[in-house]
Amino acid sequence: MEAFTTDPLLASEHIRSVWERVRAFDQALSASPVALDPFRGQTTIGKTWREELLVSRDFEPIRGPLLAFFDYLLERRLNLGVSSAESAALLGREYPPRAPFEEPGTLAERRLLALRASSDPQRKDEARLAWRTLAELADDLSAARVLYYERRVEIEGRLGASLSPLVGWGEPGQGVPELGQALLTGTEDAAQALLEPGFFGLVHAATAYPALEGWPARLAADSLLELLDGSWLSRAGLPARASLPERLCPSSFVRAAVHLGRQLVLAATPLSLPFVCARTPGEVYGRTLGRLFGLWLLSDAFARRHLGLGPAERRSHARGRAQLLLAEGRLLATRCLLAEAGRQSQTRLKETWNELGLRLCGEPWGPALGLLSAPAHAPADLVAHAWALSLERELVQTFDEDYLDNPRAREAILAALHAPEPTPPPYAVLHDAALALLSGLAGC
């Protein structure tokens, strides 16, 4: 489609087509800094169509959700070069050997080596040095990630209006930034008591160590589905070749589950509604479902029934789960607060980066966004994290601790998959769920 349309159904289908190409573009950039332009050089997603969308009565039935998708795609189109520059900084330059890295390698390769070292407490000195070295090499990566938010501020200035938030949830004073701030504040004492110092300490806990036993040697779509007893999930129309991260540590399976949840929700999109009314640009429910699967993989019921672990190994899994949730919650909250600062100004972003570095690591942690990214979907990830914890609590109360083995729970999940995305629960529910993890930290 080379010109905008005022037909809401055609507009929704066009948005879906472009949105799916943007997802493919992001996937391609994770492997190579060269990827096909998802907008195919067209400027249909631009200011003119946006203005028409805001005033034309033809769009009234779906204006809100259509605008949310449109603004997301508009910002992505105008920031396309920045996305490629970030990928190039990670994948396009090979650095010479430098301790502790003995071979030449890209930043992406070295981050994987640092993560692998961080999962082994016997290699903590190596891991600490690896993250310090990566921070010192992160200038180009930092510049690209900071530029992303500079461009976003410029885009809003040219539009004369704020872009739609990726997560349309919460109220003034009780929204995503407040949830992030509450999570950081509420877990401060636990983090000081349980996490090792520095950025290494956060990453080490986020690997889910010491939940080491019982996992398959291979992480792929079929092995993950087998872990989830996933033949029932095939009814959602899961693509045969789901893209999953590499197996590096116990939490690799949890992160793979997030990918699976997003792909399941997209595959099950109901055809009876316009796409923009059935799904959201931030994929909040897909991220939530994936995180729910991840929580199940680290549950005591799963360790006992599916991994066949004894009491000692299950206690290790419980420690790994508790420390993962603590570190993951703090990292997600930090990303969210950095993204919020970036939407204000470059100055505020860099100030927040320095403040949070001291708060999380107790020391400076290199140039802004070098060690830790703050992608546009950071608010969606934080809401999904808290929502998954809330859903898990509901499912345990309704179906007992082995909820994902219960046919009725599976039917409920499948029914939600084939429906329009639900709205996240109120702020108080997510706040309580996010901080309830503290009760699981006793004995860690």
C-alpha positions in Angstrom: 0.0 0.0 0.0 1.7 3.2 -1.2 -0.8 5.7 0.2 -2.8 5.9 3.4 -6.3 4.5 3.5 -9.3 5.6 5.5 -10.8 2.1 5.6 -10.1 1.0 9.2 -10.0 -2.7 8.3 -7.5 -2.2 5.4 -5.5 0.1 7.7 -5.4 -2.6 10.4 -4.2 -5.2 7.9 -1.5 -2.9 6.6 -0.4 -2.2 10.1 -0.2 -5.9 10.9 1.9 -6.6 7.8 4.4 -3.9 8.6 4.5 -4.8 12.3 5.3 -8.4 11.5 8.1 -7.3 9.1 9.5 -5.1 11.9 9.6 -8.2 14.2 11.5 -10.1 11.4 13.8 -7.1 11.0 14.6 -7.1 14.8 15.2 -10.9 14.6 17.6 -10.5 11.7 19.5 -7.7 13.4 20.1 -10.0 16.4 22.3 -12.1 14.1 23.7 -9.5 11.6 23.8 -5.7 11.3 22.4 -6.1 7.8 18.6 -6.6 7.4 15.9 -5.8 4.9 14.0 -2.5 5.4 10.7 -3.6 6.9 9.1 -0.4 5.5 10.4 -1.1 2.0 11.5 2.5 1.5 7.9 3.8 1.8 6.7 6.7 4.0 3.1 5.6 4.3 3.7 5.4 8.1 4.2 9.1 8.5 2.9 12.4 9.8 0.2 12.8 7.0 -1.5 9.5 7.7 -1.3 10.1 11.5 -3.0 13.4 11.2 -5.8 11.8 9.1 -6.1 9.0 11.6 -6.7 11.6 14.4 -9.4 13.6 12.6 -11.2 11.2 10.2 -14.5 9.8 11.5 -13.8 6.6 9.5 -11.3 5.5 12.1 -13.5 6.2 15.2 -14.2 2.5 16.0 -10.6 1.5 16.3 -8.7 4.9 16.6 -7.1 4.2 20.0 -5.5 0.8 19.3 -4.7 1.8 15.7 -2.9 4.9 16.9 -0.9 2.9 19.4 0.4 0.6 16.6 0.9 3.5 14.3 3.0 5.5 16.7 5.2 2.5 17.5 5.8 1.9 13.8 6.4 5.6 13.0 9.0 5.8 15.7 10.6 2.6 14.5 10.7 3.8 10.9 12.4 7.1 11.8 14.8 5.3 14.1 15.6 2.5 11.6 19.2 3.6 11.1 19.8 3.8 14.8 18.6 0.2 15.2 21.1 -0.9 12.6 23.9 1.1 14.2 23.2 -0.6 17.6 23.4 -4.0 15.8 26.6 -3.0 14.1 28.2 -1.9 17.4 27.4 -5.4 18.8 28.1 -7.5 15.8 30.0 -5.6 13.2 33.4 -4.9 14.9 35.9 -7.4 16.1 38.1 -6.4 19.0 41.6 -7.7 19.6 42.4 -10.0 22.5 42.2 -8.2 25.9 42.0 -9.8 29.3 40.1 -11.9 30.1 39.2 -12.5 26.4 42.0 -14.5 24.9 40.7 -14.4 21.3 39.5 -11.6 19.0 35.7 -11.1 19.1 32.7 -8.9 18.8 30.9 -7.3 21.7 28.1 -9.7 21.3 30.5 -12.7 21.4 32.2 -11.3 24.5 28.9 -10.7 26.2 28.0 -14.3 25.8 31.4 -15.3 27.2 30.9 -13.0 30.2 27.5 -14.4 30.8 28.8 -17.9 30.7 31.5 -17.0 33.2 29.0 -15.3 35.4 27.0 -18.5 35.7 29.9 -20.2 37.4 30.8 -19.0 40.9 34.3 -20.5 40.5 34.9 -17.9 37.7 33.7 -14.8 39.4 37.0 -12.9 39.1 37.1 -13.6 35.4 33.4 -12.6 35.1 34.0 -9.3 37.0 37.0 -8.4 34.7 34.9 -9.4 31.6 32.1 -7.0 32.5 34.6 -4.2 33.3 36.3 -4.7 30.0 33.0 -4.7 28.2 32.0 -1.4 29.9 35.3 0.1 28.7 34.6 -1.0 25.1 31.0 0.2 25.0 31.3 3.7 23.7 29.9 3.0 20.2 27.1 0.9 21.6 26.3 3.6 24.2 26.2 6.2 21.5 23.7 4.3 19.4 21.4 3.5 22.3 21.4 7.1 23.6 20.8 8.4 20.1 17.7 6.2 19.9 16.1 8.3 22.6 17.4 11.6 21.3 15.7 10.8 18.0 12.5 9.9 19.8 12.4 13.3 21.5 13.0 14.9 18.1 10.2 12.9 16.6 7.7 14.1 19.2 9.0 17.7 18.7 8.3 17.5 14.9 4.9 16.0 15.5 4.0 18.6 18.2 2.6 15.7 20.2 3.6 12.8 22.4 3.8 9.4 20.9 1.4 6.8 22.3 2.9 4.8 25.2 3.8 1.3 24.3 2.0 0.1 27.4 -1.3 1.8 27.9 -1.7 0.9 31.5 -1.9 2.6 34.9 -2.9 6.0 36.1 -1.1 9.2 37.0 1.1 8.3 40.0 0.4 4.6 39.6 2.0 3.6 36.3 4.9 1.7 35.0 7.7 4.1 36.3 6.1 4.0 39.8 6.0 0.2 39.7 9.7 0.2 38.7 10.6 2.6 41.5 8.6 0.6 44.0 10.3 -2.7 43.0 13.8 -1.2 43.3 13.1 0.3 46.6 11.3 -2.7 48.0 14.1 -5.1 47.1 17.0 -2.9 48.2 17.7 -4.7 51.5 17.3 -8.1 50.0 19.7 -7.3 47.2 22.3 -6.0 49.6 22.0 -9.1 51.7 21.8 -11.7 49.0 23.5 -10.5 45.8 27.2 -10.2 45.3 28.5 -6.7 44.6 28.8 -5.1 41.3 27.2 -5.8 37.9 28.5 -9.3 38.1 26.4 -10.0 41.2 23.2 -9.1 39.3 24.1 -11.1 36.3 25.2 -14.1 38.4 21.8 -14.2 40.2 19.9 -13.7 37.0 21.5 -17.0 35.6 19.4 -18.9 38.2 22.4 -20.5 39.8 22.3 -23.0 41.6 19.3 -24.5 39.7 21.7 -26.7 37.7 20.2 -30.2 37.7 17.8 -31.9 35.4 17.8 -29.6 32.4 18.1 -31.1 28.9 21.5 -30.8 27.2 19.9 -29.1 24.2 17.7 -26.0 24.1 15.5 -25.9 21.0 11.8 -25.5 20.3 11.1 -29.3 20.5 13.0 -29.8 23.8 11.3 -26.7 25.3 7.9 -27.9 24.3 8.7 -31.4 25.7 9.6 -29.8 29.0 6.2 -28.1 29.0 4.4 -31.3 27.9 3.6 -29.0 25.0 1.4 -31.1 22.7 -1.5 -29.1 24.1 0.1 -25.9 22.9 0.1 -27.0 19.3 -3.6 -26.2 19.3 -2.6 -22.5 19.5 -1.0 -22.8 16.0 2.7 -22.4 17.2 5.1 -22.0 14.2 7.1 -25.1 13.5 10.4 -23.2 13.9 10.3 -21.0 16.9 13.4 -18.8 17.4 15.0 -19.4 20.8 18.2 -18.1 22.6 21.3 -20.2 23.1 21.6 -22.5 26.1 24.1 -20.9 28.4 22.8 -21.3 32.0 19.6 -22.4 33.8 17.8 -19.2 33.1 18.3 -19.8 29.3 15.2 -22.0 29.5 13.3 -19.3 31.3 14.2 -16.7 28.6 13.4 -19.2 25.9 9.9 -19.5 27.4 9.4 -15.8 27.0 10.1 -16.1 23.3 7.7 -19.0 23.1 4.9 -17.1 24.8 5.2 -14.2 22.4 5.1 -16.5 19.4 2.1 -18.4 20.8 0.1 -15.3 21.3 0.8 -14.0 17.9 0.1 -17.3 16.2 -3.3 -17.5 18.0 -4.5 -14.0 17.0 -8.2 -14.2 16.4 -9.2 -13.5 12.8 -12.7 -12.3 13.8 -11.4 -8.9 14.9 -9.1 -6.2 13.4 -5.6 -7.1 14.3 -5.0 -3.8 16.2 -8.0 -4.7 18.4 -6.8 -8.2 19.1 -3.2 -7.6 19.9 -1.0 -4.7 21.3 2.3 -3.4 19.9 4.2 -4.1 23.1 3.0 -7.8 23.1 2.4 -7.5 26.9 0.3 -10.6 27.1 2.7 -12.7 25.0 5.6 -11.6 27.3 3.4 -12.4 30.3 2.5 -15.8 29.2 6.1 -16.6 28.4 7.2 -15.5 31.8 4.4 -17.6 33.4 5.9 -20.6 31.5 9.3 -19.6 32.9 8.0 -19.5 36.4 6.6 -23.0 35.9 9.9 -24.3 34.7 11.5 -23.1 38.0 8.7 -24.3 40.3 9.0 -27.0 42.9 6.2 -28.9 41.2 8.0 -28.9 37.9 11.3 -30.0 39.4 9.7 -32.9 41.2 7.2 -34.1 38.5 9.1 -33.4 35.3 12.8 -33.2 36.1 12.6 -36.0 38.7 14.7 -34.1 41.3 15.1 -35.1 44.9 14.7 -32.7 47.9 18.3 -31.4 47.8 18.2 -30.6 44.1 14.8 -29.0 44.5 16.1 -26.7 47.3 18.9 -25.6 44.8 16.2 -24.9 42.2 14.2 -22.9 44.8 17.3 -20.8 45.6 18.0 -20.3 41.9 14.4 -19.2 41.3 14.3 -16.8 44.2 17.6 -15.1 43.3 16.6 -15.0 39.6 13.4 -13.2 40.4 15.2 -10.8 42.7 17.9 -9.9 40.1 15.5 -10.0 37.2 13.0 -7.7 38.9 15.7 -5.1 39.7 17.1 -5.3 36.2 13.7 -4.9 34.6 12.8 -2.0 36.9 16.1 -0.3 36.0 15.6 -0.7 32.3 12.1 0.8 32.7 13.3 3.8 34.6 16.1 4.4 32.1 13.6 4.3 29.2 11.4 6.8 31.0 14.4 9.1 31.5 15.4 8.7 27.9 12.0 9.9 26.8 12.6 13.1 28.7 16.1 14.1 27.5 19.6 12.9 27.0 20.7 14.8 30.1 18.1 13.1 32.2 19.0 9.7 30.8 22.7 10.0 31.6 21.9 11.4 35.1 19.6 8.4 35.8 22.2 6.0 34.4 24.8 7.3 36.9 22.3 7.3 39.8 21.1 3.7 39.1 24.7 2.5 38.6 25.6 3.5 42.1 22.3 2.1 43.4 22.5 -1.3 41.7 26.3 -1.9 41.5 27.7 0.4 44.1 30.1 1.9 41.5 30.1 3.6 38.1 29.3 1.2 35.3 30.6 2.8 32.1 28.9 4.9 29.5 25.1 5.2 29.4 23.3 2.0 28.3 26.6 0.3 27.4 26.3 -2.6 29.8 22.5 -2.6 30.1 20.1 -1.6 27.3 16.8 0.1 27.9 14.8 -0.9 24.9 11.4 0.7 24.0 9.7 -2.4 25.2 11.2 -2.2 28.7 7.8 -1.0 30.2 6.1 -4.0 28.6 8.7 -6.4 30.1 8.2 -5.0 33.6 4.4 -5.2 33.5 4.7 -8.7 32.1 7.0 -9.7 34.9 4.6 -8.6 37.6 1.6 -9.9 35.8 3.1 -13.4 35.4 3.7 -13.5 39.1 0.1 -12.5 39.7 -1.2 -15.1 37.3 0.9 -17.8 38.9 -0.5 -17.0 42.3 -4.1 -17.2 40.9 -3.4 -20.5 39.1 -1.9 -22.1 42.2 -4.9 -20.9 44.3 -7.3 -22.3 41.7 -5.6 -25.5 40.5 -2.9 -26.2 43.1 0.9 -26.0 42.7 0.9 -28.4 39.7 -1.4 -26.0 37.8 0.2 -26.4 34.3 -0.4 -30.1 34.4 -4.1 -29.5 35.0 -6.3 -29.9 31.9 -8.7 -27.2 33.1 -5.8 -24.7 33.5 -4.5 -25.5 30.1 -8.0 -25.0 28.6 -8.2 -21.6 30.3 -4.8 -20.6 28.9 -5.8 -21.7 25.4 -9.1 -19.8 25.6 -7.2 -16.6 26.6 -4.7 -17.2 23.7 -7.5 -17.1 21.1 -9.2 -14.0 22.6 -8.2 -10.3 22.4 -5.3 -9.5 24.7 -6.6 -8.9 28.2 -5.9 -5.8 30.1 -3.3 -6.1 32.9 -4.6 -6.1 36.5 -4.7 -2.8 38.5 -1.5 -1.3 39.9 -2.1 -2.6 43.4 -2.3 -6.2 42.2 0.9 -6.0 40.2 2.7 -4.1 42.9 1.8 -6.7 45.5 2.7 -9.6 43.1 6.1 -8.1 42.2 7.1 -7.7 45.9 5.7 -11.0 47.1 8.9 -12.6 45.8 10.5 -11.3 49.0 8.8 -14.1 51.0 10.6 -16.7 48.9 14.0 -15.4 49.7 14.1 -16.8 53.3 16.9 -19.3 53.5 18.7 -18.1 50.4 
